[in-house]
Amino acid sequence: MLASDVVVLRTLAKQLPSYDSISSLPPLYSSDPASGEQSIQLTPRTRSLGRPTGTYVHKAGDATVVLLDQEDGVSTPSYGRQAALSGIISLASCETVSEIKIKLDGHMDLVLSGGVSQSTTLVNDTHSLWKYNPEAVDAGSTRCPSEIPFTCVFPSKFKDNIGRESPLPPSMHVMYPGASGLVASCLYTLTIKIVKMGFWKQAKKLTIPLNYHPRSRAPSFPNPNPDLFSDVKISPEEWHQTMSVIKSRKPAVTPPVQCHLFIPSVRVFALSDVIHFHVQLTGLLSSLRQLVYSKPSKRSTEKFAPKIRVYLLRQITVEVCGQKGWKNLTLAEGTLRPRPPPITASSSPAHSAEDSLDWEGEIQCDENETRGCPGFITTDLTVKDFIVLSISPPDVTKSDLSPTQVPIPIKLVTESAETWRDD
């Protein structure tokens, strides 16, 4: 280092202020923009789902079970991820009771056509709440209390029959008969066992079905009024594009058509979200006309009849003893609207001109089909969801173009981005 450089560094060091000389406090940070500031990105949270405060009551004879933290009026108690199952057992007659046990139980049962089946224990948590002790010094401890509180917790994971660890799957039960049918069931129950003394020991069991419903939230809220033509210029990252080719049997006569399906780039949606999409077909006018127009006949004029369909597809895959089976279900059908300028039929096709056709639309899950169950992956059982574009010429037997399907994998979760839970 030169002597001149040392002099410069010493001069700069003298000019730098010391930290002791800073008298003003650091600025206060807030999510609300101050004057002259603006929010670049914000995920709104306009609705909060607080912890339920109701109860679920199950009564059988002289025993009553009250489960806490439930929505009012539910037919089946529901619990989230690693939730605490808390309640109270109340006995009208407890003089002859010798023991009270509770068991949190969960099983996954899978069946494929041909009778191949498999059962996996998901939860097996047993607790003894009270037991008669004749040697107790305190006489009061030999009598079962009339009310006994209890708490047990859902685990986050389970191990299958060969030791593989996976997240605990949500409650579900589907049954599809037939030669290629399958059965997939994940059921959870709470069992209370009350043993009474006597010449013959009597054991009474109360079994309560449970709904295990782990919640998950979408990372962002879909744009309620999207427009692809303007969005691609301002924020193209908001759209995910999948391209496919509609093949032609005679490419020299009828060239292939490019097919584009656009959906929000996040690709994670709540079961209640409205999902917007955009469909674009690009190619020669002669190919586009053959794809969306039926040919005129002597009895009818040319008619606009596109066979374009956008729908939500759920695929349930089961694997048992090395054998795989799957079932595809349609969860919802999308609505499509043509975007201007529309293409019009012409009696003299322009073979050399290229153009495009556009549709926009939206789709929303049918909760009767999903039954509130999101997509998930666990050992031997997988539930995946797709947005599928299906295009077919009006008359496949007379068209040179082949039917095409364009699937896009998505993830369906339980909660929209605008909601969250206090717990």
C-alpha positions in Angstrom: 0.0 0.0 0.0 1.3 3.4 -0.9 1.8 6.2 1.6 -0.7 8.4 -0.2 -3.3 5.6 0.2 -2.7 5.5 4.0 -3.2 9.2 4.2 -6.6 9.0 2.3 -7.9 6.2 4.6 -6.9 8.1 7.8 -8.7 11.2 6.4 -11.9 9.2 5.6 -11.8 7.6 9.1 -11.8 11.0 10.7 -14.7 12.1 8.6 -16.9 9.1 9.5 -19.3 9.8 12.4 -19.1 7.7 15.5 -22.0 5.6 16.6 -22.1 7.5 19.9 -23.0 10.7 18.0 -26.2 9.3 16.6 -29.0 10.8 18.8 -32.1 10.0 16.7 -33.9 6.7 17.1 -34.4 4.3 14.2 -37.6 4.7 12.3 -40.7 2.7 13.2 -41.6 0.0 10.7 -45.2 -0.7 9.8 -47.0 -2.7 7.2 -49.0 0.4 6.4 -47.3 2.7 3.8 -46.4 6.2 5.0 -46.7 9.4 3.0 -44.9 9.0 -0.3 -44.7 5.2 0.0 -46.7 2.4 -1.7 -47.2 -1.3 -1.2 -45.5 -3.4 -3.9 -47.1 -6.7 -2.9 -49.6 -7.5 -0.2 -51.6 -10.6 0.7 -54.9 -9.4 2.2 -56.3 -11.2 5.2 -59.8 -10.0 5.5 -61.4 -12.8 7.4 -60.2 -14.7 10.4 -61.4 -18.2 11.4 -61.1 -18.2 15.2 -60.9 -21.3 17.3 -64.4 -22.9 17.7 -66.0 -22.5 21.1 -68.9 -24.9 20.8 -69.2 -28.5 22.1 -70.2 -31.9 20.6 -72.2 -34.1 22.9 -72.5 -37.9 22.6 -74.8 -39.7 25.1 -75.3 -43.4 25.6 -77.1 -44.7 28.6 -75.7 -43.2 31.8 -72.5 -42.0 30.1 -72.1 -38.7 28.3 -69.1 -37.6 26.4 -68.6 -33.9 25.7 -65.9 -32.9 23.2 -64.7 -29.3 23.3 -63.6 -26.7 20.7 -66.2 -27.7 18.1 -68.4 -25.8 15.7 -72.0 -25.5 16.9 -74.3 -28.1 15.5 -71.7 -30.3 13.8 -72.7 -34.0 13.2 -69.1 -35.2 13.3 -66.3 -33.6 15.5 -63.5 -32.1 13.4 -59.8 -31.7 14.2 -56.9 -30.1 12.4 -53.2 -30.9 12.1 -51.7 -32.0 15.5 -54.9 -30.9 17.2 -55.6 -31.6 20.8 -58.7 -33.7 21.3 -60.1 -32.5 24.7 -63.3 -33.4 26.4 -65.1 -34.6 29.5 -66.6 -38.0 30.4 -69.7 -37.6 32.7 -71.2 -40.7 34.5 -74.6 -40.7 36.1 -73.8 -43.9 38.0 -70.2 -44.6 38.9 -70.4 -46.8 42.0 -69.5 -50.0 40.2 -67.0 -48.6 37.7 -63.6 -50.2 37.9 -61.7 -48.6 34.9 -62.1 -46.0 32.2 -60.0 -46.0 29.0 -59.9 -43.9 25.9 -58.4 -44.8 22.5 -57.7 -42.6 19.6 -57.7 -44.9 16.6 -57.0 -44.4 12.9 -56.8 -46.9 10.0 -56.2 -46.6 6.2 -57.8 -49.5 4.3 -57.1 -49.9 0.6 -58.7 -52.4 -1.7 -58.1 -53.1 -5.4 -60.2 -55.1 -7.9 -59.5 -58.8 -7.5 -59.7 -58.7 -3.7 -56.2 -57.4 -3.1 -56.3 -55.4 0.2 -54.2 -53.7 2.8 -54.8 -52.2 6.2 -52.4 -49.7 7.8 -52.6 -48.3 11.4 -52.5 -44.5 11.4 -53.1 -43.8 15.0 -53.2 -46.1 18.1 -53.1 -44.0 21.2 -54.6 -45.5 24.4 -54.9 -43.9 27.8 -56.2 -45.2 31.1 -58.1 -42.3 32.7 -59.0 -44.0 36.0 -58.6 -47.4 37.5 -60.0 -48.9 40.8 -57.3 -49.4 43.4 -58.5 -51.4 46.4 -55.2 -50.7 48.3 -55.6 -46.9 48.2 -55.4 -45.3 51.6 -57.9 -42.6 50.8 -61.4 -44.1 50.5 -62.5 -41.4 48.1 -59.9 -42.6 45.6 -61.5 -46.0 45.4 -64.7 -44.5 43.8 -64.7 -43.3 40.2 -65.4 -39.6 39.9 -68.5 -38.5 38.1 -66.6 -36.3 35.7 -63.2 -37.1 34.2 -61.5 -34.7 31.8 -59.1 -36.0 29.1 -56.9 -34.9 26.3 -55.1 -36.7 23.5 -53.2 -35.3 20.5 -53.3 -36.2 16.8 -49.8 -37.1 15.6 -48.4 -35.3 12.6 -47.0 -38.5 10.9 -47.4 -42.2 10.9 -45.4 -45.2 9.8 -46.7 -47.8 7.3 -46.3 -51.6 7.5 -42.6 -51.4 6.3 -41.6 -48.4 8.4 -41.9 -45.6 5.9 -43.0 -42.3 7.5 -45.6 -40.0 5.9 -47.9 -37.2 7.0 -51.2 -38.2 8.5 -53.8 -38.3 5.7 -57.1 -36.5 6.1 -60.4 -38.4 6.6 -61.8 -39.8 3.4 -63.8 -42.7 2.1 -64.3 -43.5 -1.6 -65.7 -46.6 -3.2 -65.8 -47.3 -6.9 -67.1 -50.8 -7.8 -66.4 -52.6 -11.1 -63.6 -54.5 -12.8 -61.2 -51.6 -12.4 -62.7 -50.3 -9.1 -61.0 -49.4 -5.9 -61.7 -48.6 -2.3 -59.7 -46.0 -0.3 -60.7 -45.3 3.3 -58.9 -43.2 6.0 -61.1 -43.3 9.2 -60.5 -42.0 12.7 -62.5 -42.8 15.8 -62.5 -42.1 19.6 -63.5 -45.0 21.7 -64.3 -44.8 25.4 -64.3 -48.1 27.3 -66.1 -48.2 30.7 -65.5 -51.4 32.8 -67.8 -52.2 35.7 -67.2 -54.5 38.6 -69.4 -57.5 39.3 -69.5 -61.3 39.2 -69.0 -60.9 35.4 -67.0 -57.9 34.4 -69.1 -55.7 32.0 -67.4 -53.5 29.5 -69.3 -50.7 27.7 -67.8 -49.0 24.6 -68.7 -45.7 23.1 -67.3 -45.1 19.7 -67.4 -41.6 18.1 -66.4 -41.1 14.5 -63.9 -38.2 14.0 -63.1 -36.0 11.0 -59.4 -35.3 10.7 -59.2 -32.2 8.5 -55.6 -30.7 8.4 -55.8 -27.2 7.1 -53.6 -25.6 4.5 -53.7 -22.1 3.0 -53.2 -20.8 -0.5 -50.1 -18.5 -0.7 -52.0 -15.7 -2.6 -55.5 -14.7 -3.5 -56.5 -15.1 -7.2 -57.0 -11.9 -9.2 -60.8 -11.4 -9.3 -60.7 -9.6 -12.7 -57.7 -10.9 -14.7 -57.1 -10.1 -18.3 -54.4 -12.0 -20.1 -53.9 -9.5 -22.9 -53.1 -6.7 -20.5 -51.5 -8.8 -17.8 -48.8 -10.2 -20.1 -47.5 -6.7 -20.7 -47.5 -5.5 -17.1 -46.9 -8.6 -15.0 -46.4 -11.7 -17.2 -45.2 -13.7 -14.1 -48.8 -13.8 -12.9 -49.7 -16.5 -15.5 -48.5 -20.0 -16.0 -48.5 -21.2 -19.7 -48.6 -24.7 -20.9 -48.3 -25.3 -24.7 -49.3 -28.4 -26.7 -49.6 -29.2 -30.4 -52.9 -30.5 -31.9 -51.4 -33.0 -34.3 -52.6 -33.5 -37.9 -53.0 -36.8 -39.7 -52.2 -34.9 -43.0 -49.8 -32.1 -42.0 -49.1 -31.2 -45.6 -52.8 -30.5 -46.2 -53.9 -29.4 -42.7 -51.0 -28.0 -40.6 -51.0 -28.6 -36.8 -52.4 -26.1 -34.4 -50.6 -24.6 -31.4 -52.7 -24.8 -28.2 -52.0 -22.6 -25.2 -53.6 -22.9 -21.7 -52.9 -20.1 -19.2 -53.8 -20.3 -15.5 -52.6 -18.3 -12.5 -48.9 -19.0 -11.9 -49.3 -19.8 -8.2 -51.1 -23.1 -9.1 -52.2 -23.5 -5.5 -55.9 -22.8 -4.9 -58.4 -23.2 -2.1 -61.4 -25.5 -2.6 -63.6 -22.4 -2.6 -61.5 -20.3 -5.0 -62.7 -19.3 -8.5 -59.9 -20.2 -10.8 -59.6 -18.1 -14.0 -58.0 -19.4 -17.2 -57.4 -18.4 -20.8 -57.3 -20.7 -23.9 -55.6 -19.7 -27.1 -55.4 -21.6 -30.4 -52.9 -20.4 -33.0 -52.4 -21.7 -36.6 -53.5 -21.3 -40.2 -57.0 -20.2 -40.7 -57.8 -23.4 -42.7 -56.7 -25.5 -39.7 -58.6 -23.4 -37.2 -61.8 -23.6 -39.2 -61.5 -27.4 -39.4 -61.0 -27.5 -35.7 -63.9 -25.4 -34.6 -66.4 -25.5 -37.5 -68.5 -28.4 -38.7 -68.5 -28.8 -42.4 -71.6 -27.8 -44.3 -74.0 -30.4 -45.7 -76.8 -30.3 -48.1 -79.3 -30.0 -45.3 -77.5 -27.6 -43.0 -75.3 -24.6 -43.3 -71.9 -24.2 -41.7 -72.2 -23.9 -37.9 -69.9 -22.7 -35.2 -69.5 -25.8 -33.0 -66.2 -25.9 -31.0 -65.7 -28.9 -28.7 -63.6 -27.2 -26.1 -63.8 -28.2 -22.5 -61.9 -27.0 -19.4 -62.5 -29.1 -16.2 -61.0 -30.0 -12.9 -59.8 -33.6 -12.7 -59.0 -35.5 -9.5 -56.9 -38.6 -9.7 -56.9 -41.1 -6.8 -54.1 -43.6 -7.0 -53.8 -46.7 -4.8 -50.9 -49.2 -4.5 -51.3 -52.5 -2.8 -48.7 -55.3 -2.8 -47.0 -53.9 -5.8 -50.3 -53.5 -7.8 -51.6 -50.0 -8.8 -55.0 -48.8 -9.5 -56.4 -45.4 -10.1 -59.7 -43.5 -10.6 -60.2 -40.2 -12.4 -63.1 -38.0 -11.2 -64.4 -34.8 -12.7 -64.7 -32.2 -9.9 -66.1 -29.3 -11.9 -66.7 -28.0 -15.4 -65.4 -24.6 -16.5 -67.3 -21.9 -18.3 -65.8 -20.5 -21.5 -66.5 -17.2 -23.3 -64.9 -16.3 -26.7 -62.7 -13.2 -26.7 -63.0 -10.7 -29.5 -62.3 -10.3 -32.3 -64.1 -13.6 -33.2 -63.2 -15.5 -36.3 -66.0 -15.7 -38.9 -66.7 -18.4 -41.4 -65.7 -17.8 -45.0 -66.5 -19.6 -48.2 -63.0 -19.1 -49.5 -60.4 -20.2 -47.0 -57.1 -18.4 -46.8 -54.6 -21.2 -46.5 -51.6 -19.0 -46.0 -52.9 -16.7 -43.3 -52.3 -17.3 -39.6 -54.6 -16.2 -36.8 -55.6 -17.1 -33.3 -58.8 -17.9 -31.4 -59.1 -17.0 -27.7 -61.4 -18.0 -24.9 -61.5 -16.9 -21.3 -63.4 -18.5 -18.4 -63.4 -19.7 -14.8 -63.9 -22.8 -12.8 -64.7 -23.6 -9.2 -64.7 -26.8 -7.2 -67.9 -28.6 -6.4 -67.6 -29.3 -2.7 -70.1 -32.1 -3.0 -67.5 -33.9 -5.1 -64.4 -33.1 -3.0 -66.2 -33.4 0.4 -63.8 -30.9 1.7 -60.8 -33.2 1.1 -57.7 -31.4 -0.3 -55.1 -33.1 -2.4 -52.4 -35.1 -0.5 -49.6 -37.7 -1.0 -49.0 -40.5 1.5 -47.6 -44.0 1.3 -49.7 -46.2 -1.0 -52.5 -43.5 -1.4 -52.2 -40.3 -3.5 -54.8 -37.7 -4.4 -53.7 -35.3 -7.1 -55.6 -32.6 -9.0 -55.3 -31.1 -12.5 -56.9 -28.5 -14.7 -57.4 -30.1 -18.0 -58.1 -28.6 -21.4 -59.8 -31.0 -23.9 -60.2 -30.0 -27.6 -61.8 -32.1 -30.2 -62.9 -31.4 -33.8 -66.7 -31.3 -34.3 -66.5 -34.5 -36.3 -63.4 -36.6 -35.5 -64.0 -39.0 -38.3 -63.9 -36.3 -41.0 -61.2 -34.0 -39.5 -57.5 -34.2 -40.1 -56.8 -32.9 -36.6 -56.7 -35.3 -33.6 -58.3 -34.7 -30.2 -55.9 -33.3 -27.6 -55.8 -33.0 -23.9 -53.6 -30.5 -22.0 -53.3 -31.3 -18.2 -51.7 -28.9 -15.7 -51.0 -30.2 -12.2 -52.4 -28.0 -9.4 -52.7 -28.3 -5.7 -56.1 -27.8 -3.9 -55.9 -26.7 -0.3 -58.6 -26.1 2.4 -58.3 -22.3 3.0 -58.2 -19.3 0.8 -55.4 -16.8 1.1 -57.8 -14.3 2.7 -58.5 -16.6 5.7 -56.4 -17.9 8.5 -57.0 -19.4 11.9 -55.9 -18.0 15.2 -54.5 -21.3 16.3 
